[in-house]
Amino acid sequence: MWRYILSSLLSFGLVLLSACSQNPVLRPDNREFRSTDTTIMSRGVSIPATFVTPTGAEGDNFPLVVMAHGHGGSRHEGGGYRLTAEAFARNGIASIRVDFPGCGDSTESFTENNLSNMLLDLQAAREFAEAQPGVDDNRVGLLGYSMGGRLVVLLAEIDPSYKAMVAWTPAVADGSKRELNSLGGPEFYYSLKQKAQETGVAEYTTRWGTTLQLGYRYFIDLEQTRPLESIAGFKGPLLVLYGDQDDVVPPETSEAMIAAAKNSSEVVRHVVVSANHALGFYTDRPEIAAEVVDKTVEFLRQRL
């Protein structure tokens, strides 16, 4: 039922531009581009966003990539999403990325950080970007990292107009299967869920020392979604990229997504050797980060 409610809500999106434009960054052997920090309206809330677009002659049209960050991350993802967005732009691709509730520059509580709200924010971001000059609304792709990988799968099911998808180490286990283990086991998971239901918030400290305030809707959305079923309906080209040493979203989860994408026109697997869940962005491994960015840009440049 959640997906039908979201599908209806996604058709309504008021977008407000309050941009702080920066000077174009010159790349001698590539396109110039412009990166704009702004806010968009979604759910009646101002959402921080960054819109990056190549500069070109009047009449140029660029494909667009909507980028979804991971759980508790930000629209910059340790610099990884900034690097990727700039590489997109140097290769003639625009992008839009937002901070989800309670993340980055968001002014909302993390208790609003749930799949329902994040899906609405992603579609509002797309609507904002498509209203900007030079963006081709017939060539729109998706990039999601970790929980963002789950989001882009669900979004493509709600809105099948997305043409291509890249998922970095995607958290796509059906229901709350992964969280039952990652949140301290089933007993602790259900105690958190009960506390969130009773009080509106359950506090949880991640393995990296970050304290998150989980709302009840977070648990409900996880349990009701089936990404591995959802990806079966995606017909466009798909790249699944993961590190062979990932112990947060294990390689078998990424492989399960690959196996489930039975109707995609093309499924490409890329395994990053010696990479963990950080994919080089949070662990000062620039050679790994460069591989991730290069493979992603190459894939979408050829398919959008």
C-alpha positions as CSV (number, residue, x, y, z in Angstrom):
1,M,0.0,0.0,0.0
2,W,2.9,2.4,0.8
3,R,4.0,2.5,-2.8
4,Y,0.6,3.5,-4.1
5,I,0.4,6.3,-1.6
6,L,3.8,7.5,-2.5
7,S,3.1,7.3,-6.2
8,S,0.2,9.7,-5.7
9,L,2.1,12.0,-3.6
10,L,5.1,12.1,-6.0
11,S,2.9,13.7,-8.6
12,F,2.6,16.9,-6.4
13,G,5.9,18.7,-5.9
14,L,6.3,22.4,-5.2
15,V,9.9,23.4,-5.9
16,L,11.5,26.6,-4.7
17,L,14.9,27.8,-6.0
18,S,17.1,29.9,-3.7
19,A,20.4,29.3,-5.4
20,C,23.8,30.5,-4.5
21,S,25.6,30.1,-7.8
22,Q,29.3,29.7,-8.0
23,N,31.7,30.5,-10.8
24,P,32.2,27.7,-13.3
25,V,35.2,25.5,-12.6
26,L,37.5,25.3,-15.6
27,R,38.8,21.9,-16.7
28,P,41.2,22.5,-19.6
29,D,40.6,19.2,-21.2
30,N,36.9,18.7,-20.2
31,R,33.7,20.7,-20.0
32,E,33.3,23.5,-17.7
33,F,30.5,23.1,-15.1
34,R,28.5,25.0,-12.5
35,S,27.8,23.7,-9.0
36,T,24.9,25.4,-7.2
37,D,23.9,24.9,-3.6
38,T,20.2,25.5,-3.2
39,T,17.0,24.4,-1.4
40,I,14.0,22.7,-2.9
41,M,10.6,22.2,-1.3
42,S,9.4,18.7,-0.5
43,R,6.7,17.7,1.9
44,G,6.4,21.4,2.9
45,V,10.0,21.4,4.1
46,S,13.1,23.1,2.6
47,I,15.5,20.4,1.5
48,P,19.3,21.2,1.0
49,A,20.4,20.3,-2.5
50,T,23.3,20.6,-4.9
51,F,22.7,20.9,-8.6
52,V,25.7,20.4,-10.9
53,T,25.4,21.0,-14.6
54,P,27.8,21.3,-17.5
55,T,28.0,24.6,-19.2
56,G,27.3,24.7,-22.9
57,A,25.9,26.6,-25.8
58,E,22.3,27.7,-25.9
59,G,20.1,24.8,-26.9
60,D,22.4,22.1,-25.4
61,N,20.5,19.3,-23.6
62,F,22.1,17.2,-20.9
63,P,21.0,13.9,-19.3
64,L,20.4,14.0,-15.5
65,V,21.4,11.7,-12.7
66,V,19.4,11.8,-9.4
67,M,21.8,10.8,-6.6
68,A,20.7,9.2,-3.3
69,H,23.1,9.0,-0.3
70,G,23.3,6.4,2.4
71,H,21.7,6.0,5.8
72,G,23.1,8.7,8.1
73,G,25.4,10.1,5.4
74,S,25.0,13.3,3.4
75,R,24.7,14.5,-0.1
76,H,28.5,14.8,-0.3
77,E,29.3,11.3,1.1
78,G,32.7,12.0,2.4
79,G,33.5,13.9,-0.8
80,G,32.6,10.9,-3.0
81,Y,29.4,12.3,-4.3
82,R,31.0,15.7,-5.0
83,L,33.7,14.0,-7.0
84,T,31.2,11.9,-8.9
85,A,28.9,14.9,-9.6
86,E,31.8,16.9,-11.0
87,A,33.0,14.0,-13.1
88,F,29.4,13.6,-14.5
89,A,29.4,17.3,-15.4
90,R,32.8,17.1,-17.1
91,N,31.4,14.3,-19.2
92,G,28.2,16.2,-20.1
93,I,25.8,14.9,-17.5
94,A,23.9,17.1,-15.0
95,S,23.1,15.8,-11.5
96,I,21.0,16.6,-8.4
97,R,21.6,15.4,-4.9
98,V,19.9,16.2,-1.6
99,D,20.4,15.8,2.2
100,F,17.8,13.5,3.6
101,P,16.1,14.4,6.9
102,G,18.5,14.8,9.8
103,C,21.6,14.5,7.5
104,G,24.1,17.0,6.3
105,D,22.6,20.5,6.2
106,S,19.1,19.3,6.9
107,T,17.2,21.2,9.6
108,E,14.8,18.3,10.2
109,S,15.1,15.7,13.0
110,F,16.5,12.3,12.0
111,T,13.2,10.9,13.2
112,E,11.8,12.0,9.9
113,N,14.4,9.9,8.1
114,N,12.3,7.2,6.5
115,L,11.9,5.7,3.1
116,S,8.6,7.4,2.5
117,N,10.0,10.9,3.1
118,M,13.3,10.2,1.2
119,L,11.5,9.0,-1.9
120,L,9.4,12.1,-2.0
121,D,12.5,14.2,-1.6
122,L,14.2,12.4,-4.5
123,Q,11.3,13.0,-6.8
124,A,11.1,16.6,-5.8
125,A,14.8,16.9,-6.6
126,R,14.2,15.5,-10.1
127,E,11.3,17.9,-10.7
128,F,13.5,20.8,-9.7
129,A,16.4,19.7,-11.9
130,E,14.1,19.1,-14.9
131,A,12.8,22.6,-14.7
132,Q,16.3,24.0,-15.2
133,P,17.6,25.0,-18.6
134,G,19.5,22.4,-20.5
135,V,18.2,19.3,-18.7
136,D,16.7,16.6,-20.9
137,D,13.8,15.1,-18.9
138,N,13.8,12.1,-21.2
139,R,17.2,10.9,-20.2
140,V,17.2,10.6,-16.4
141,G,19.2,8.0,-14.4
142,L,19.7,7.0,-10.8
143,L,22.7,6.5,-8.5
144,G,22.3,5.2,-5.0
145,Y,24.8,4.2,-2.3
146,S,24.0,1.7,0.4
147,M,20.5,2.7,1.7
148,G,20.4,5.0,-1.3
149,G,20.7,1.9,-3.4
150,R,17.5,0.6,-1.8
151,L,15.9,4.0,-2.5
152,V,16.6,4.1,-6.2
153,V,15.3,0.6,-6.7
154,L,12.0,1.6,-5.0
155,L,11.8,4.9,-6.9
156,A,12.3,3.2,-10.2
157,E,9.4,0.9,-9.4
158,I,7.1,3.9,-8.5
159,D,8.3,5.9,-11.6
160,P,9.4,3.7,-14.4
161,S,10.6,6.6,-16.6
162,Y,14.1,6.3,-15.2
163,K,16.4,5.1,-18.0
164,A,19.4,3.6,-16.2
165,M,20.6,2.8,-12.7
166,V,23.8,2.5,-10.7
167,A,23.8,0.9,-7.2
168,W,26.9,1.1,-5.0
169,T,26.9,-1.7,-2.4
170,P,23.1,-1.5,-2.2
171,A,21.2,-2.3,1.0
172,V,18.5,-4.2,-0.8
173,A,17.7,-7.2,1.5
174,D,14.0,-7.6,1.6
175,G,12.1,-6.2,4.6
176,S,14.2,-5.5,7.7
177,K,16.5,-8.5,7.2
178,R,19.7,-6.6,7.2
179,E,18.7,-4.4,10.1
180,L,17.7,-7.3,12.3
181,N,21.4,-8.2,12.4
182,S,23.0,-4.8,12.1
183,L,20.9,-3.2,14.8
184,G,22.1,-5.7,17.5
185,G,20.0,-8.7,16.6
186,P,16.3,-9.3,16.4
187,E,15.6,-8.8,20.1
188,F,17.3,-5.4,20.2
189,Y,15.8,-4.4,16.8
190,Y,12.3,-5.1,18.1
191,S,13.0,-3.3,21.4
192,L,14.0,-0.2,19.3
193,K,10.9,-0.5,17.2
194,Q,8.7,-0.7,20.3
195,K,10.3,2.3,21.9
196,A,9.9,4.3,18.7
197,Q,6.2,3.4,18.6
198,E,5.6,4.3,22.2
199,T,7.7,7.5,22.5
200,G,8.3,8.6,18.9
201,V,12.0,8.1,18.9
202,A,14.5,5.3,19.6
203,E,18.1,6.3,20.0
204,Y,20.7,4.0,18.4
205,T,24.5,4.4,18.2
206,T,26.1,3.0,15.0
207,R,29.4,1.0,14.9
208,W,31.1,4.2,13.9
209,G,29.9,6.1,17.0
210,T,27.2,8.1,15.4
211,T,24.0,8.4,17.4
212,L,20.8,8.3,15.4
213,Q,17.2,9.0,16.5
214,L,15.0,6.5,14.7
215,G,11.3,7.2,14.2
216,Y,8.6,4.5,14.1
217,R,8.1,5.0,10.3
218,Y,11.7,4.0,9.7
219,F,10.9,0.5,10.9
220,I,7.5,0.2,9.1
221,D,8.9,1.3,5.8
222,L,11.8,-1.2,6.0
223,E,9.5,-4.0,6.8
224,Q,7.0,-3.3,4.0
225,T,9.5,-2.9,1.2
226,R,10.8,-5.7,-1.0
227,P,13.6,-4.2,-3.2
228,L,14.6,-7.6,-4.6
229,E,11.1,-7.9,-5.9
230,S,11.0,-4.3,-7.1
231,I,14.2,-4.6,-9.1
232,A,12.7,-7.4,-11.2
233,G,10.5,-4.7,-12.8
234,F,13.3,-2.5,-13.9
235,K,13.9,-2.7,-17.6
236,G,16.8,-0.4,-18.1
237,P,20.6,-1.0,-17.9
238,L,21.9,-1.6,-14.4
239,L,25.4,-1.4,-12.8
240,V,25.9,-3.0,-9.4
241,L,29.2,-2.0,-7.9
242,Y,30.5,-3.3,-4.6
243,G,33.7,-4.0,-2.6
244,D,34.9,-7.5,-2.1
245,Q,35.6,-6.8,1.6
246,D,32.3,-5.1,2.5
247,D,31.1,-6.3,5.9
248,V,28.2,-3.8,6.2
249,V,26.3,-4.8,3.0
250,P,28.0,-8.1,2.2
251,P,28.8,-9.0,-1.4
252,E,26.1,-11.6,-1.4
253,T,23.4,-8.9,-1.1
254,S,24.7,-7.1,-4.2
255,E,24.8,-10.5,-6.0
256,A,21.2,-11.1,-4.9
257,M,20.3,-7.8,-6.6
258,I,22.1,-8.8,-9.8
259,A,20.3,-12.2,-9.8
260,A,16.9,-10.5,-9.2
261,A,17.3,-8.0,-12.1
262,K,15.9,-10.5,-14.6
263,N,14.2,-7.9,-16.9
264,S,17.0,-5.4,-17.1
265,S,18.2,-4.8,-20.6
266,E,21.8,-5.1,-19.3
267,V,23.2,-6.0,-15.9
268,V,26.9,-5.1,-15.3
269,R,28.7,-6.3,-12.2
270,H,31.8,-4.4,-11.0
271,V,33.7,-5.7,-8.0
272,V,36.2,-3.3,-6.4
273,V,39.1,-5.4,-5.1
274,S,40.3,-4.6,-1.6
275,A,37.4,-2.2,-1.0
276,N,35.1,-2.2,2.0
277,H,31.7,-0.4,2.4
278,A,33.4,3.0,2.4
279,L,34.5,2.5,-1.3
280,G,37.5,4.6,-0.7
281,F,35.6,7.8,0.2
282,Y,35.7,7.5,4.0
283,T,39.0,5.7,4.3
284,D,41.4,7.9,2.4
285,R,41.8,5.4,-0.5
286,P,41.9,7.7,-3.5
287,E,42.8,5.0,-5.9
288,I,39.6,3.0,-4.9
289,A,37.5,6.2,-5.0
290,A,38.8,7.0,-8.5
291,E,37.9,3.5,-9.7
292,V,34.3,3.8,-8.4
293,V,33.8,7.2,-9.9
294,D,35.3,6.2,-13.3
295,K,33.2,3.1,-13.7
296,T,30.1,4.9,-12.7
297,V,30.6,7.8,-15.1
298,E,31.6,5.6,-17.9
299,F,28.5,3.4,-17.5
300,L,26.0,6.3,-17.4
301,R,27.7,8.4,-20.1
302,Q,27.2,5.5,-22.5
303,R,23.6,4.8,-21.6
304,L,21.9,8.1,-21.0
